[in-house]
Every structure is written in structure tokens, then in C-alpha cells.
Amino acid sequence: MGEGEEMGLASYAITPVDGKWTVLHDGEVEGDYVTKEAAFEAAVAAASLAIREGHEVHVSAPGATRDRPTTATG
């Protein structure tokens, strides 16, 4: 990578889908996790690789809500 060259943005968003959790990576659904923590750990592992490759990285996870007060499903 030459001086002034920028790598892209790698975005990871932990999202509830059909009673489970998934990771949206650049808009694409990846994985099927029972807990929000498991999805977050998978996203962070992937984000770590993206950082090593020189990408800017964003990781987001929702907080608890009235409808989803805990991180586990069910």
C-alpha cells in the first residue's frame, strides 16, 4: 500500500433476526448465534483481521430494550 492510499471500511453490526443474533458485515448477513455476546465475539475476531489488513473498522451492538431486556434469546 503506497503513501496516501486508504483501505476501505469494514462494518460489523450485531442484529437480532428471527429470535437469534447475526452479524451484518458490510450489509451481508453472516452467522447465526444464540446470544448477542457470541455474535459480538465473532464480529470482533473478524474486525481484528480487517484491522491487520489496514481497514478502518466499525463494530456496533444494540443495548437492552424493553422487548429484549437480556442478551440471550427466548
C-alpha angles and dihedrals in degrees: 000000000000127000111284093020114127129204121222132263119267110203125193121184122181107220136177114239125176095337095313136077130254138177119240105209110191088333096311121113112240126179137353115242132181094214136036089233092058091051090048093051091051091049093049092050090053091044090053090058091047090053091052088053090054101255126142106243133209121185121182135178129180122244125233118289135187089262093046108028096162135043094240123081125241 
